[in-house]
Amino acid sequence: MAFLGERSAATEYLYGEELEAIYADRHLTRLDTAFSRDHERKIYVQDRLVEHSALLWSWLQDGASVYVCGDASRMAKDVHSALCRGSTRAGRNASGGSRRIPRRA
């Protein structure tokens, strides 16, 4: 499962063809994109994380890892918050999701 976010698919979908090929070859189970400037309402990776939280949490329960790349000063805290919200939404650790999701810089 991969979540990729950029401003515009037309100008910033780096390695887009390669990612699509990896997904088509089934080496990647899901590819969710969030191009914030391509829609009337901005869509970010953290929105996609919450949107697919049930599936994400089931994979984490099975031992999957999450790697987040991006701006550590702003994006990281928003993604961390989305993971915490997603854990509650998915019904996991609703009484303190942030305690199970460590932040690393």
VMD Tcl script that draws the C-alpha trace (Angstrom):
set ca {
  {0.00 0.00 0.00}
  {1.43 3.36 -0.97}
  {0.10 6.84 -0.37}
  {1.60 9.55 -2.53}
  {0.84 13.23 -2.33}
  {1.92 16.16 -4.45}
  {0.37 19.40 -5.63}
  {-0.38 18.41 -9.22}
  {-0.37 15.12 -11.09}
  {0.53 16.83 -14.35}
  {3.70 18.45 -13.05}
  {4.75 16.60 -9.90}
  {3.80 12.92 -10.23}
  {7.44 11.88 -10.03}
  {7.98 8.24 -11.00}
  {4.26 8.05 -11.74}
  {4.68 5.67 -14.67}
  {6.96 3.44 -12.63}
  {4.55 3.39 -9.67}
  {1.63 2.60 -11.95}
  {3.63 -0.27 -13.51}
  {4.56 -1.67 -10.09}
  {0.88 -1.52 -9.13}
  {-0.21 -3.12 -12.43}
  {2.32 -5.94 -11.90}
  {0.80 -6.52 -8.42}
  {4.03 -5.82 -6.58}
  {2.07 -3.06 -4.87}
  {-1.37 -3.91 -3.51}
  {-2.74 -0.35 -3.47}
  {-1.65 3.02 -4.79}
  {-3.56 5.97 -3.39}
  {-2.72 9.45 -4.61}
  {-3.58 12.88 -3.28}
  {-2.90 15.79 -5.61}
  {-3.91 18.79 -3.54}
  {-4.23 21.36 -6.33}
  {-6.03 19.16 -8.88}
  {-9.42 19.37 -7.15}
  {-11.75 22.10 -6.01}
  {-11.23 20.93 -2.42}
  {-7.62 20.22 -1.50}
  {-6.94 16.55 -0.85}
  {-3.87 15.55 1.14}
  {-2.22 12.23 2.03}
  {-3.59 12.55 5.55}
  {-7.12 12.65 4.08}
  {-6.44 9.41 2.21}
  {-5.03 7.81 5.38}
  {-8.24 8.51 7.26}
  {-10.38 7.53 4.26}
  {-8.75 4.09 4.11}
  {-8.11 3.71 7.83}
  {-9.91 0.37 8.28}
  {-7.82 -1.32 5.60}
  {-4.61 0.37 6.77}
  {-5.17 -0.75 10.36}
  {-5.94 -4.31 9.35}
  {-2.64 -4.41 7.47}
  {-0.78 -2.92 10.43}
  {-2.29 -5.61 12.65}
  {-0.80 -8.15 10.22}
  {2.68 -6.61 10.59}
  {2.82 -3.97 7.86}
  {5.07 -0.94 8.32}
  {4.36 2.71 7.55}
  {7.00 4.97 6.05}
  {6.22 8.62 5.54}
  {8.39 10.90 3.44}
  {7.90 14.62 3.30}
  {8.16 17.88 5.16}
  {8.98 17.05 8.80}
  {8.15 20.55 10.07}
  {4.52 20.65 8.87}
  {3.34 17.51 7.11}
  {4.62 15.03 9.71}
  {2.39 16.32 12.50}
  {-0.64 16.33 10.19}
  {0.03 12.74 9.12}
  {0.56 11.69 12.74}
  {-2.75 13.29 13.67}
  {-4.47 11.54 10.74}
  {-3.07 8.18 11.84}
  {-4.40 8.78 15.35}
  {-7.83 9.78 13.99}
  {-7.76 6.80 11.67}
  {-7.02 4.40 14.51}
  {-10.05 5.69 16.38}
  {-12.21 5.59 13.26}
  {-11.15 2.03 12.52}
  {-12.11 1.06 16.08}
  {-8.57 0.34 17.22}
  {-7.16 1.75 20.44}
  {-9.92 4.37 20.61}
  {-8.92 5.37 24.11}
  {-5.48 6.67 23.20}
  {-4.44 6.05 19.63}
  {-1.48 8.42 19.83}
  {0.22 6.28 22.48}
  {0.59 3.44 19.98}
  {1.81 5.61 17.11}
  {5.33 6.84 17.86}
  {6.61 9.93 16.07}
  {10.11 9.85 14.70}
  {11.88 12.77 13.14}
}
mol new
graphics top color blue
foreach p $ca { graphics top sphere $p radius 0.5 }
foreach p [lrange $ca 0 end-1] q [lrange $ca 1 end] { graphics top cylinder $p $q radius 0.2 }
display resetview
